């Protein structure tokens, strides 16, 4: 059971790096689109840490004497979880424009990169407003 995943990993490591500036084959375009999404996702995760920390600071300053609603962080966390579900389902749906085709992964990754980049901007704007 352990051998199959190890063989897969070694095969992936043996593949040459894709030159995204000159990608032409569909598997290269798919790989480059996914790499772009990964970059956008890393930026989102970095911004999430900053925004979540800022919301926790706001929560510490919140007067709860007459307000029993969720705090800034809990509300943001719920929204982020809902957004992740939306992004993933929306992009899967968008990928269906190429359903079953070799370009479907590229369409999904492109959608995810676009929505992730926008969400990063939205999270940043939440802490720039105050």
C-alpha positions as CSV (number, residue, x, y, z in Angstrom):
1,X,0.0,0.0,0.0
2,X,2.8,2.4,0.7
3,X,4.7,1.6,-2.5
4,X,2.1,3.1,-4.9
5,X,2.1,6.6,-3.3
6,X,5.9,6.5,-3.2
7,X,6.1,5.6,-6.9
8,X,3.7,8.4,-7.8
9,X,5.7,10.9,-5.8
10,X,9.0,9.8,-7.4
11,X,7.4,10.0,-10.9
12,X,6.2,13.5,-10.2
13,X,9.6,14.6,-8.9
14,X,11.2,13.2,-12.1
15,X,9.0,15.3,-14.4
16,X,10.7,18.4,-15.7
17,X,9.4,21.8,-14.5
18,X,6.8,23.4,-16.7
19,X,7.9,26.6,-18.4
20,X,4.7,28.6,-17.9
21,X,5.9,31.4,-20.1
22,X,5.9,29.0,-23.1
23,X,3.3,26.4,-22.1
24,X,1.4,25.0,-25.1
25,X,0.3,21.5,-24.3
26,X,-2.9,21.2,-22.2
27,X,-1.2,19.4,-19.3
28,X,1.3,22.3,-19.1
29,X,-1.6,24.9,-19.2
30,X,-3.4,22.9,-16.5
31,X,-0.2,22.8,-14.4
32,X,0.5,26.5,-14.8
33,X,-3.1,27.5,-14.0
34,X,-2.8,25.4,-10.8
35,X,0.5,27.0,-9.9
36,X,-1.1,30.4,-10.3
37,X,-3.9,29.3,-8.0
38,X,-1.4,28.1,-5.4
39,X,0.3,31.5,-5.4
40,X,-3.0,33.3,-4.9
41,X,-4.0,30.8,-2.2
42,X,-0.7,31.4,-0.3
43,X,-1.4,35.2,-0.4
44,X,-4.9,34.6,0.9
45,X,-3.6,32.5,3.8
46,X,-1.1,35.2,4.7
47,X,-3.8,37.9,4.6
48,X,-6.2,35.6,6.6
49,X,-3.7,35.5,9.4
50,X,-3.5,39.3,9.5
51,X,-7.2,39.9,9.2
52,X,-8.1,37.2,11.8
53,X,-5.6,38.7,14.2
54,X,-7.1,42.1,13.7
55,X,-10.6,40.8,14.3
56,X,-9.5,39.1,17.6
57,X,-8.1,42.5,18.7
58,X,-11.5,44.1,17.9
59,X,-13.2,41.4,19.9
60,X,-11.1,42.2,23.0
61,X,-12.2,45.8,22.8
62,X,-15.9,44.9,22.2
63,X,-18.4,45.9,24.9
64,X,-20.4,42.7,25.5
65,X,-22.7,44.2,28.2
66,X,-25.6,44.7,25.9
67,X,-24.6,42.7,22.8
68,X,-24.7,38.9,22.7
69,X,-24.1,38.6,19.0
70,X,-21.0,36.7,17.7
71,X,-17.8,38.7,17.7
72,X,-15.8,39.9,14.8
73,X,-13.6,36.8,14.6
74,X,-16.4,34.3,14.9
75,X,-18.4,36.1,12.2
76,X,-15.4,36.3,9.9
77,X,-14.6,32.6,10.4
78,X,-18.1,31.6,9.5
79,X,-18.0,33.9,6.5
80,X,-14.7,32.5,5.4
81,X,-15.9,28.9,5.7
82,X,-19.0,29.7,3.7
83,X,-16.8,31.6,1.1
84,X,-14.5,28.5,0.7
85,X,-17.5,26.3,0.0
86,X,-18.9,28.9,-2.4
87,X,-15.6,29.2,-4.2
88,X,-15.0,25.5,-4.6
89,X,-18.6,24.7,-5.8
90,X,-18.8,27.8,-8.0
91,X,-15.5,26.9,-9.7
92,X,-16.5,23.3,-10.1
93,X,-19.6,24.5,-11.8
94,X,-17.6,26.8,-14.1
95,X,-15.3,23.9,-14.9
96,X,-18.4,22.1,-16.3
97,X,-18.1,24.3,-19.3
98,X,-15.3,21.9,-20.2
99,X,-16.8,19.0,-18.4
100,X,-14.8,15.8,-19.0
101,X,-12.4,17.6,-21.3
102,X,-8.7,18.1,-20.8
103,X,-9.1,21.8,-20.1
104,X,-11.5,21.4,-17.2
105,X,-8.7,21.5,-14.6
106,X,-7.4,24.7,-16.1
107,X,-10.8,26.4,-16.0
108,X,-11.3,25.4,-12.4
109,X,-7.9,26.6,-11.4
110,X,-8.3,29.9,-13.2
111,X,-11.7,30.4,-11.5
112,X,-10.2,29.6,-8.1
113,X,-7.3,31.9,-8.7
114,X,-9.6,34.8,-9.6
115,X,-12.0,34.4,-6.7
116,X,-9.1,33.8,-4.3
117,X,-7.4,37.0,-5.4
118,X,-10.6,39.0,-4.9
119,X,-11.2,37.4,-1.4
120,X,-7.6,38.4,-0.4
121,X,-8.4,42.0,-1.4
122,X,-11.7,41.8,0.6
123,X,-10.0,40.5,3.7
124,X,-7.4,43.3,3.4
125,X,-10.1,45.9,3.0
126,X,-11.7,44.7,6.3
127,X,-8.7,45.8,8.3
128,X,-8.0,48.9,6.3
129,X,-11.4,50.4,7.1
130,X,-10.6,51.0,10.7
